Amino acid sequence: MLKVQEVVKHFGGIHAVDGVSFEVSPGECVALIGPNGAGKSTCFACIAGQYPLTAGHILWQGQPLEKLAPAAHLRHGVARTFQVAQVFEALTVLQNVQLAAQASRGLRAISAFKLLDAQAREPAHALLEKTGLQALADQDALSLPYGAKKRLELAMALAASPQLLLLDEPAAGLAEQERASLMQLVRQLAGQGMAVLYTEHNMDAVAGVADRVLVLIEGRLAAQGSFEAISRDATVRRRYLGEGAAHA
Ligand SMILES: Nc1ncnc2c1ncn2[C@@H]1O[C@H](COP(=O)(O)OP(=O)(O)OP(=O)(O)O)[C@@H](O)[C@H]1O
């Protein structure tokens, strides 16, 4: 289980995250939403180990995650994706996933590339199958359409066999059809027992996908519950989802 306990992150005088606590259990798909500047990215970055905390704790399976470097997260079953998909454009789709699988076993990237081996091929093919990329296995990542690049980044994250998956705006930049099918995949991953936490601006990627929605406003958790429940919440309606509220 992921336990975020009273997390505070200040940048000088800016209280980006101001005492946030929540938990994500295995098998649960949780969305972190809120207006621009609410602290979503900062909160997410704290969990992913990008920033030292001003105060509070982040525990994963009882381990203090905030004490681990981001690179060590994979070894503890925590993988992430980025808002703008990050893949190796000079490699094929299959090679990207092979490399990710090997890197997650602790091989340095440069030596891992030289060692792209048959051993990692089968699991990599299975991941391409799972993420709907099998037909593109031998295509250079450079020439992939953006939706496929987002899928590839997800396949690379899955190559580490994570138990906690952190997705930074998985639906950003995707057309409606691509978004729906990617979020269906995300839902399936949680259904298979993974703990999934994602930030999102697009409510189509939250409604019917997230088991629970956390709403951040001004660095604090303003509401949490099902999408239906938070949609009815007076504060959330006034500050984010409701009539006249500005949201992207
Ligand atoms: N590295 C930083 N240095 C200084 N201030 C920062 C930094 N990162 C974020 N902030 C500030 O912290 C606050 C929260 O920003 P954050 O990016 O976490 O919000 P967000 O909810 O992710 O917004 P958006 O939806 O627009 O991405 C904002 O006031 C922002 O300007």
The ligand as an SDF file (V2000), in Angstrom:
LIG
                    3D

 31 33  0  0  0  0  0  0  0  0999 V2000
    9.9720   24.0390   -9.0890 N   0  0  0  0  0  0  0  0  0  0  0  0
    9.1700   24.9940   -8.6050 C   0  0  0  0  0  0  0  0  0  0  0  0
    9.6540   26.1330   -8.0700 N   0  0  0  0  0  0  0  0  0  0  0  0
    8.8410   27.0900   -7.5680 C   0  0  0  0  0  0  0  0  0  0  0  0
    7.4900   26.9860   -7.5600 N   0  0  0  0  0  0  0  0  0  0  0  0
    6.9540   25.8920   -8.0880 C   0  0  0  0  0  0  0  0  0  0  0  0
    7.7460   24.8370   -8.6440 C   0  0  0  0  0  0  0  0  0  0  0  0
    6.9080   23.8620   -9.0880 N   0  0  0  0  0  0  0  0  0  0  0  0
    5.6640   24.2870   -8.8380 C   0  0  0  0  0  0  0  0  0  0  0  0
    5.6850   25.5020   -8.2440 N   0  0  0  0  0  0  0  0  0  0  0  0
    4.5170   26.2660   -7.7880 C   0  0  0  0  0  0  0  0  0  0  0  0
    3.7880   25.4230   -6.9100 O   0  0  0  0  0  0  0  0  0  0  0  0
    2.3810   25.5840   -7.1120 C   0  0  0  0  0  0  0  0  0  0  0  0
    1.7880   24.2230   -7.5040 C   0  0  0  0  0  0  0  0  0  0  0  0
    2.2490   23.9030   -8.8190 O   0  0  0  0  0  0  0  0  0  0  0  0
    1.9880   22.4880   -9.5120 P   0  0  0  0  0  0  0  0  0  0  0  0
    2.7010   22.5200  -10.8150 O   0  0  0  0  0  0  0  0  0  0  0  0
    2.3200   21.4090   -8.5610 O   0  0  0  0  0  0  0  0  0  0  0  0
    0.4190   22.5470   -9.7190 O   0  0  0  0  0  0  0  0  0  0  0  0
   -0.4710   21.6320  -10.6800 P   0  0  0  0  0  0  0  0  0  0  0  0
   -1.7210   21.3550   -9.9220 O   0  0  0  0  0  0  0  0  0  0  0  0
    0.2870   20.4910  -11.1630 O   0  0  0  0  0  0  0  0  0  0  0  0
   -0.7770   22.6520  -11.8580 O   0  0  0  0  0  0  0  0  0  0  0  0
   -1.0000   22.3360  -13.4280 P   0  0  0  0  0  0  0  0  0  0  0  0
   -2.2850   21.6050  -13.5220 O   0  0  0  0  0  0  0  0  0  0  0  0
   -1.0900   23.7110  -14.0200 O   0  0  0  0  0  0  0  0  0  0  0  0
    0.1880   21.5500  -13.9070 O   0  0  0  0  0  0  0  0  0  0  0  0
    2.2280   26.6570   -8.1720 C   0  0  0  0  0  0  0  0  0  0  0  0
    2.0550   27.8910   -7.5060 O   0  0  0  0  0  0  0  0  0  0  0  0
    3.5450   26.6190   -8.9130 C   0  0  0  0  0  0  0  0  0  0  0  0
    3.8510   27.8810   -9.4780 O   0  0  0  0  0  0  0  0  0  0  0  0
  1  2  1  0
  2  3  1  0
  2  7  2  0
  3  4  2  0
  4  5  1  0
  5  6  2  0
  6  7  1  0
  6 10  1  0
  7  8  1  0
  8  9  2  0
  9 10  1  0
 10 11  1  0
 11 12  1  0
 11 30  1  0
 12 13  1  0
 13 14  1  0
 13 28  1  0
 14 15  1  0
 15 16  1  0
 16 17  2  0
 16 18  1  0
 16 19  1  0
 19 20  1  0
 20 21  2  0
 20 22  1  0
 20 23  1  0
 23 24  1  0
 24 25  2  0
 24 26  1  0
 24 27  1  0
 28 29  1  0
 28 30  1  0
 30 31  1  0
M  END
$$$$
